[in-house]
């Protein structure tokens, strides 16, 4: 199975983006996954969080699966092989992670996409449909708000073509709720940039220096 992890960061978050990339690269080397990082913006008037979508579309045809990981997130060195998760849900096109708090929302800081025409069609609509962009019910959540809207309206039948894994498996946000031997990624959502840098630097130095 050919799998690639994709990341994006620009100069505003380069200080910790470089660290998470290095940490994720070590994880990918361990399990023979490819990893690609981009710093090139494809949108002119959208926040950087949107850059995940054209990047996924650019590379999906070259792999069986592509995995999106936000620049403020990194794989634990002792995490299990992410391909084991893919194998559990090989019949579906998208593998998403539920958000924290017991609600039904998705957190798009990490998700997995199968190389299929359905996935490409869905990513294209999510990325470029202007009506969806305008109707975003939670604009401050950027592309995640649009994704939640697409699920609520079951656009392109996404509810039947995806799975939402419980919080704590693909990712978690707080040290106290890590599930030993199960949680794959620490996602530093909501932290300040200086906190992200400090946490990433401490982890990298502890594990890989």
N, C-alpha and C positions, 0 to 999 in steps of 0.2 A: 504493500500500500504506500503510495507516494503522497506525503502530507507536508504542508508548509505553514509555518507560523508567520503572520504578517503584522507589522507595527508601523506606526507613523508618529513622528514628532517634529516640531519646528524649533527655531532658535529660542523661543520663549520658554521652552521646557527642556532644552537640550541638556542641562546639568543632570537631571535625573533620567531623562530619556536614554542617554548613553549608558547609564548604569543598568537600567532594566533590560536594555537590549543585550548587554554583555551577560547578564544573569540568564536571560532566556536563551541566549546562544549556547550556554553551557548545558542547559537542559536539553536543547535540541540535539546537540552533539551526543549526549548520553543515549538518546533513543533514535538516532539516525533520522531526524526530521530536518527539513530545510527551514531556513528563516530568512526573511527579507524585511528590511526596514527602509522606509521612504521619508524624505524630507521635502518632497516636491508637492506643492499644493495644486489641486486640479480645479477647485472652486474659486471663484473670484470674490464672492460676497457671502460666504457661509463660514461659521466657526470651524476650527480644525477638526473637531470631533466627526464632522461629516466626511473627512478624507478617507475613512475606512472603506466606504462603499465603492468609489471608483478604483481603489487599490485592490479590493477583493475581485472586482470584475476584470481587472487587468491580468490577474494571475490565476484565476480559478481554472481556466482551461488547461493549465500545465500540470495539474495535480488531481488526485482522487478527492482530496479534501483540503480546504484551507481553513486555518484557525485565526480568528481575529483576537489580538490581545492589545488593550489600551497601553499607552506609554507609562501610565502610573500603576502598572500591574506586572508581577513577575511570578514565574513558576518556582515553587520550592524545589530545592535540589533533590530532596528525597521523595518527591511526589511520584505516584505511579505513572506509567506510560499512558498518555492521553489517548493513544490508539485503542486502549482497552475500553474507554468510554465510547469512542466511535463505533467499535464493534458491537456494543450493546444496542445501538440505535441505527444500524446500517440501512434499515429500510426507509428512513426518513431523510429529508433534505436539509433541515436546519436543526441544530442542537443548541438550545438557548439555556441560560441560567436564570432562575427566579431571583428576584431582588430580596433584600433583607426585609424582615418585618412581617412575614406571613401573608402578604398581599399577593395578588395574582400578576403583579407587574413583572416585567423582564428587565434585567440589567444587561445592557449590550457591551459591557466592558470586555467580555470574552464570549465568543460564540463560534460554532463550528458549522461549516457549509460544505455540503456535498457537491461535487462537480456534476451538475445536471442542467438540462434546459430550464426546468422549473426554477432552480436556484438563480440562474442568470436572469430570468424574467422578473423574479421577485426583487432581486437586488437592484435591477434597473429601475423598476417602479419606485422602490424605496428611495433610490438615489436622486431621481430626476423628475418625478411627477410633481409639477408645480402646485397643483391643487392640494395634494397631500401636505406639501411643505407649508402652504398658507393655512391649512386647517389644523396644524399641529396644536393639540389641546394643551400641551405643556411646552411652550417654546424654549424655556430655560433648560429643558432636557434634550434639546437639539434633535439629533436623529433618533434617539431613544423614544422621545415623545411621539414621533411619527410612527415608529414601530409599534408602540402600544396602541395607537389609533388603528393601525392596520390589523392588529389582532382583534380589537374590539369590533371592528366592522367585518372581520374575516375576509379581508381583501385577498384575492387570488387563492382563496381557500387555505390560507396559511395555517389555520388551526388543525387541519388534517394533514399538513405536510411538514410538521415540525413537532419537536418535543421540548418541554420545559423542565429541566432538571431542578430538583430542590436546591435551595440555597445551601452553600457549604460544600458542595461537591466540586463544581468547576472553580468556584471562587468564594472568598469570604473577605470581609472588610476589617474585622477586629480580631486581635490576637486571642481573645478569650473564647471565640467561637470557632476556632479551627478544629476540624475533625481529623484526628490522628490517622495517618495513612490513607486518607480519603480526599482531603482538600488539595486541589492542584495549585491554585494561584492565590496570592495575596494581592488584593486590589485596593489601592490606597485612595479610594474615592472619598471626596469631601475633605481630604487633608490639604494643608497649605503646601505650596511648592517647596518651601524650606524643610517642612516635615518629611515630604516625600524623598527629597534628596538625602536627608539624614538617615532615614530608615533603610533606603536602598544601599547607601554607602556602608552602613554598619553590617547589613546582611552580606553584601559582596565581600567585604574585608574578612568577615567571620568565616565564610564558607570557601572562598576561592583564592584568598591571598596565601 
